[in-house]
């Protein structure tokens, strides 16, 4: 790994921590576009009683075991940003490998 790659990775990691940890706390409490449309059309309500949804790690953009508030939101934001960063880096490596083996 070159110095440029390390520096880029560190900048990406720092951005993920700042954006995920601090900025996610200020996310809107109002529903997003999909939720709003479902509410407007009545699709968000159940037809036949309560629908059990599978457990989610990021329920309401927070980690339940840390409680509601800043720390639960910050941890969920950081973890989510890191997951996306890892996926993007993995995809980049895969695509770089495909480009190297492609001899058109």
C-alpha positions as CSV (number, residue, x, y, z in Angstrom):
1,X,0.0,0.0,0.0
2,X,1.5,3.3,-1.0
3,X,1.5,6.5,1.1
4,X,-1.1,8.0,-1.1
5,X,-3.4,5.0,-0.6
6,X,-2.9,5.1,3.2
7,X,-3.6,8.8,3.3
8,X,-6.7,8.4,1.2
9,X,-7.9,5.5,3.5
10,X,-7.3,7.6,6.6
11,X,-9.1,10.6,5.2
12,X,-12.0,8.3,4.3
13,X,-12.0,6.8,7.7
14,X,-11.9,10.2,9.4
15,X,-14.8,11.4,7.3
16,X,-16.8,8.3,8.1
17,X,-16.3,8.8,11.8
18,X,-17.1,12.5,11.7
19,X,-20.1,12.2,9.4
20,X,-21.4,9.0,10.9
21,X,-20.8,10.0,14.5
22,X,-21.6,13.7,14.7
23,X,-23.8,14.6,11.7
24,X,-26.1,11.6,12.0
25,X,-27.4,12.9,15.4
26,X,-28.9,15.8,13.5
27,X,-30.8,13.7,11.1
28,X,-34.5,14.6,10.6
29,X,-37.0,13.0,12.9
30,X,-39.6,13.3,10.1
31,X,-40.2,10.3,7.8
32,X,-38.2,10.0,4.6
33,X,-39.8,10.1,1.2
34,X,-40.7,6.4,1.1
35,X,-42.2,6.4,4.6
36,X,-44.2,9.5,3.9
37,X,-45.6,8.1,0.7
38,X,-46.5,4.9,2.5
39,X,-48.3,6.9,5.2
40,X,-50.1,9.0,2.6
41,X,-51.3,5.9,0.7
42,X,-52.1,4.0,3.9
43,X,-49.6,1.3,3.0
44,X,-47.7,1.8,6.2
45,X,-50.6,0.4,8.2
46,X,-51.3,-3.3,8.6
47,X,-54.3,-4.8,7.1
48,X,-54.7,-7.8,9.3
49,X,-53.4,-7.0,12.7
50,X,-49.8,-6.5,13.7
51,X,-47.1,-7.5,11.3
52,X,-44.0,-8.7,13.0
53,X,-40.9,-7.3,11.4
54,X,-37.5,-9.0,11.7
55,X,-35.1,-7.5,14.3
56,X,-32.9,-4.8,12.9
57,X,-29.4,-3.8,14.1
58,X,-30.1,-0.2,13.2
59,X,-33.7,0.2,14.4
60,X,-34.7,3.8,13.9
61,X,-31.1,4.7,13.1
62,X,-29.9,3.9,16.6
63,X,-28.3,1.0,18.4
64,X,-30.9,-0.1,20.9
65,X,-28.4,-1.5,23.4
66,X,-26.9,2.0,23.7
67,X,-30.3,3.6,24.3
68,X,-31.8,6.5,22.5
69,X,-30.0,9.7,22.2
70,X,-26.6,10.9,21.0
71,X,-24.5,7.8,21.7
72,X,-27.0,5.3,20.2
73,X,-27.3,7.5,17.0
74,X,-23.5,8.2,16.8
75,X,-22.6,4.5,17.2
76,X,-25.1,3.5,14.5
77,X,-23.9,6.3,12.2
78,X,-20.2,5.3,12.7
79,X,-20.9,1.6,12.2
80,X,-23.1,2.3,9.1
81,X,-20.5,4.6,7.6
82,X,-17.7,2.0,8.2
83,X,-19.7,-0.8,6.6
84,X,-20.2,1.4,3.5
85,X,-16.5,2.3,3.5
86,X,-15.5,-1.3,3.6
87,X,-18.0,-2.3,0.9
88,X,-16.7,0.5,-1.4
89,X,-13.1,-0.5,-0.8
90,X,-13.9,-4.1,-1.5
91,X,-15.7,-3.2,-4.7
92,X,-12.8,-1.0,-5.8
93,X,-10.4,-3.9,-5.3
94,X,-12.6,-6.3,-7.2
95,X,-13.0,-3.8,-10.1
96,X,-9.3,-3.0,-10.2
97,X,-8.6,-6.8,-10.4
98,X,-11.2,-7.1,-13.2
99,X,-9.6,-4.3,-15.2
100,X,-6.1,-5.8,-14.8
101,X,-7.3,-9.2,-16.2
102,X,-9.3,-7.7,-19.0
103,X,-7.1,-7.8,-22.2
104,X,-9.4,-6.4,-24.9
